[in-house]
């Protein structure tokens, strides 16, 4: 009788764990709720509503903000949650510095098509489509400013896309599983469960999408960026992406660079968390990003 109760209890526990993993993986890849609506017009910028297709036939939508007589374009890549609306605050100072700006929503976000997101694995196709769009609009030099997941996508995409001439990653993760595990920890799951369930949820989400989400890990790709300029921006108090992983990412990027190649930089801010450096050090943030793209493009 004891053995029967034990087996019933064990089976119930396993079913609960499996159901929890399935719920977690569904939440990870579900279409995201957009941020409150915003527009470049809120900042006095003239812009175009634009759309373009990905190689897997999804329509992405965004805003194109042209700068007079400029062949330099910065593509803004938002994070995993929300939409491009929250990042429109970066457009005015980039435009004032002489850059065309393209903003767009990822698949499964905001105004773009798509029912699922993939933590950067398929979003690489979105960024490739965005780069092709601005190249067709006359961009001779293209930089990417990515926030959180957008930074990770920028790094992994640039490795195979020579048309991306410079990357600035603000709060980008190095490994999807680490970011997911730390997200669970922030939601109150006690240690050591996040480190166990994070990779399992990533695996289950990949099963649902039919891809390996670990393909989104910049750690797999960053050395392929070679000598192109890369600026990492990261807060040392980031609860989702530990600074040690970003340091490892920088070291990985350095592998294919010579000792005289100084186009790789990590700006680490001790008091900052996840993606709040632009608030804590607003003037320095703008100056560093503008200087980076001015010299890189």
C-alpha positions in Angstrom: 0.0 0.0 0.0 2.8 2.4 0.8 4.4 1.8 -2.5 1.1 2.5 -4.3 0.7 5.9 -2.4 4.4 6.7 -3.2 3.9 6.0 -6.9 0.7 8.1 -7.0 2.4 10.9 -5.2 5.4 10.8 -7.5 3.3 10.7 -10.6 1.3 13.7 -9.3 4.4 15.6 -8.6 5.9 14.9 -12.0 2.6 16.0 -13.7 2.6 19.2 -11.7 6.2 19.9 -12.6 5.5 19.1 -16.3 2.5 21.4 -16.3 4.5 24.2 -14.7 7.2 23.9 -17.3 4.7 23.9 -20.1 3.0 27.0 -18.6 6.4 28.7 -18.2 7.4 27.9 -21.8 4.1 29.2 -23.1 4.5 32.5 -21.2 8.0 32.9 -22.5 7.0 32.7 -26.2 3.5 34.2 -26.1 2.8 37.4 -28.0 3.8 40.4 -25.9 1.5 43.1 -24.6 2.6 46.4 -26.2 3.8 49.4 -24.2 1.6 52.5 -24.0 1.4 54.1 -27.5 3.9 56.7 -28.5 5.2 58.3 -31.7 8.2 60.2 -33.1 5.7 63.0 -33.6 5.6 63.4 -29.8 9.1 64.7 -30.1 8.6 66.9 -33.2 10.1 64.4 -35.6 9.0 63.9 -39.2 8.7 60.1 -39.9 7.2 57.5 -42.1 5.1 54.5 -41.1 6.9 51.6 -42.9 6.6 47.9 -43.3 8.8 45.1 -44.6 8.8 41.3 -45.0 11.0 38.8 -43.3 12.4 35.8 -45.1 9.7 33.6 -43.5 7.0 35.9 -44.7 6.0 37.9 -41.7 5.2 41.6 -42.1 7.0 43.8 -39.6 6.0 47.5 -39.0 7.9 50.4 -37.8 8.9 54.1 -38.1 11.6 55.5 -40.4 13.0 58.9 -39.4 15.1 60.3 -42.2 18.0 62.7 -41.5 18.8 65.2 -44.3 21.6 64.1 -46.7 22.7 61.3 -44.4 23.8 57.8 -45.5 24.3 56.6 -41.9 21.4 54.8 -40.2 21.0 53.4 -36.7 18.4 50.6 -36.3 16.8 50.5 -32.8 16.0 47.0 -31.5 13.6 46.8 -28.5 13.6 44.2 -25.8 11.6 41.0 -25.2 8.5 42.7 -23.6 6.5 45.6 -24.8 7.0 47.3 -28.2 9.1 49.9 -29.9 7.0 52.7 -28.4 9.0 52.9 -25.2 12.3 53.4 -27.0 11.2 56.4 -29.1 12.9 58.6 -26.6 16.2 57.6 -28.1 15.3 58.8 -31.6 15.5 62.6 -31.2 19.1 62.7 -30.0 20.3 60.1 -32.6 18.5 62.1 -35.3 19.9 65.3 -34.1 23.4 63.8 -34.4 22.8 63.2 -38.1 21.6 59.6 -38.3 18.6 58.2 -40.0 16.7 56.1 -37.5 14.7 52.9 -38.1 12.5 51.6 -35.3 10.4 48.5 -35.6 8.5 45.9 -33.6 9.7 42.3 -33.5 7.5 39.5 -34.6 4.9 38.9 -32.0 5.2 42.4 -30.7 3.3 45.7 -31.1 2.2 46.4 -34.7 4.0 43.5 -36.3 2.7 40.1 -37.3 3.4 36.9 -35.5 1.8 35.0 -32.7 5.0 33.8 -31.0 8.4 35.2 -29.9 11.6 33.2 -29.6 14.0 35.1 -27.4 16.1 36.1 -30.3 16.4 32.9 -32.3 14.0 33.8 -35.1 14.2 37.5 -34.4 17.5 37.4 -36.2 15.4 37.1 -39.4 13.6 40.3 -38.3 16.8 42.3 -37.9 18.1 41.0 -41.3 14.9 42.3 -42.9 15.3 45.6 -41.2 18.9 46.0 -42.4 17.9 45.1 -45.9 15.2 47.8 -45.7 17.5 50.6 -44.7 20.1 49.5 -47.2 17.4 49.8 -49.9 16.7 53.3 -48.6 20.3 54.3 -49.2 22.1 53.5 -46.0 25.8 53.1 -46.8 26.7 52.5 -43.1 24.4 50.7 -40.6 24.6 50.6 -36.9 22.4 48.7 -34.5 21.4 49.9 -31.0 19.8 47.0 -29.2 18.1 47.0 -25.8 18.0 43.8 -23.6 16.9 41.0 -26.0 17.5 43.5 -28.8 21.1 43.8 -27.8 21.5 40.0 -27.9 19.8 39.8 -31.3 22.1 42.6 -32.6 25.2 40.7 -31.5 24.2 37.3 -32.9 22.9 38.7 -36.2 25.9 40.9 -36.9 28.2 37.9 -36.8 26.6 36.7 -40.1 25.7 40.1 -41.6 28.5 42.3 -42.9 26.0 45.0 -43.6 25.9 45.7 -39.9 28.9 47.9 -39.4 28.6 48.5 -35.6 26.7 47.2 -32.6 25.8 48.8 -29.3 24.2 46.3 -26.9 22.5 47.8 -23.8 21.7 45.1 -21.3 21.9 42.3 -23.8 22.1 38.7 -22.4 24.9 36.2 -23.2 22.7 33.1 -22.7 19.0 32.7 -23.0 18.8 30.1 -20.2 20.6 32.4 -17.7 18.2 35.3 -18.5 15.2 33.0 -18.0 16.5 31.5 -14.8 17.1 34.9 -13.3 13.7 36.0 -14.4 12.2 33.1 -12.4 14.4 34.2 -9.5 13.1 37.7 -9.7 9.6 36.4 -9.6 10.3 34.7 -6.3 11.2 31.1 -7.2 13.8 30.1 -4.5 17.2 28.8 -5.2 18.3 26.4 -6.6 15.1 25.9 -8.6 15.7 28.8 -11.1 18.9 27.3 -12.3 17.1 23.9 -12.8 13.9 25.1 -14.4 15.4 27.9 -16.5 17.1 25.6 -19.1 14.1 23.2 -19.0 11.7 26.0 -19.8 13.9 27.1 -22.6 14.1 23.6 -24.0 10.3 23.2 -23.8 9.7 26.5 -25.5 12.1 25.4 -28.3 10.1 22.2 -28.7 6.9 24.2 -29.2 8.6 26.4 -31.8 10.5 23.6 -33.5 13.9 25.3 -33.0 16.7 25.3 -30.5 16.4 28.6 -28.6 20.1 28.3 -27.5 20.8 29.5 -31.1 19.9 32.9 -29.8 22.9 32.9 -27.4 25.3 35.7 -28.4 28.0 33.6 -26.7 27.8 31.3 -29.8 28.2 34.1 -32.3 30.0 37.1 -30.9 33.5 36.1 -32.1 32.1 36.2 -35.7 31.8 40.0 -35.5 35.5 40.2 -36.0 37.0 43.7 -36.0 33.8 45.7 -36.3 33.1 48.1 -33.5 31.1 46.8 -30.5 30.0 48.8 -27.4 28.6 46.9 -24.5 26.6 48.9 -21.9 25.7 47.1 -18.7 24.7 47.7 -15.1 26.5 45.8 -12.5 23.3 45.3 -10.5 21.4 43.8 -13.5 19.3 41.1 -11.9 18.7 39.3 -15.2 22.1 39.4 -16.9 25.1 39.0 -14.5 28.0 41.2 -15.3 30.3 38.1 -15.2 28.5 36.7 -18.2 28.9 40.0 -20.1 32.6 40.0 -19.2 32.8 36.5 -20.7 31.0 37.7 -23.8 33.5 40.5 -24.2 36.4 38.1 -23.8 34.8 35.8 -26.4 34.5 38.8 -28.8 38.2 39.6 -28.2 39.3 36.1 -29.4 39.3 37.1 -33.1 40.7 40.6 -32.6 44.3 41.7 -32.5 45.9 43.4 -29.5 45.9 46.7 -31.4 42.1 46.5 -32.2 40.5 48.9 -29.8 37.0 48.8 -31.3 35.6 46.7 -28.5 34.5 48.4 -25.3 32.5 47.5 -22.1 31.0 50.4 -20.2 29.9 49.1 -16.9 28.0 51.2 -14.4 28.2 50.0 -10.8 24.9 51.5 -9.5 22.7 50.5 -12.5 20.3 47.6 -12.9 18.7 46.3 -16.1 18.4 48.9 -18.8 18.3 52.0 -16.6 21.6 53.6 -17.4 19.9 56.0 -19.8 18.0 57.3 -16.8 20.7 57.3 -14.2 23.4 58.8 -16.4 21.3 60.4 -19.2 23.8 62.9 -20.5 26.8 60.5 -20.4 24.7 57.8 -22.0 23.7 60.0 -25.0 27.3 61.2 -25.4 28.9 57.8 -25.4 26.3 56.2 -27.8 26.5 59.2 -30.2 30.4 59.2 -30.1 30.4 55.5 -30.7 28.2 55.6 -33.8 29.8 58.8 -35.1 33.3 57.1 -35.1 32.0 53.7 -36.2 29.8 54.8 -39.1 
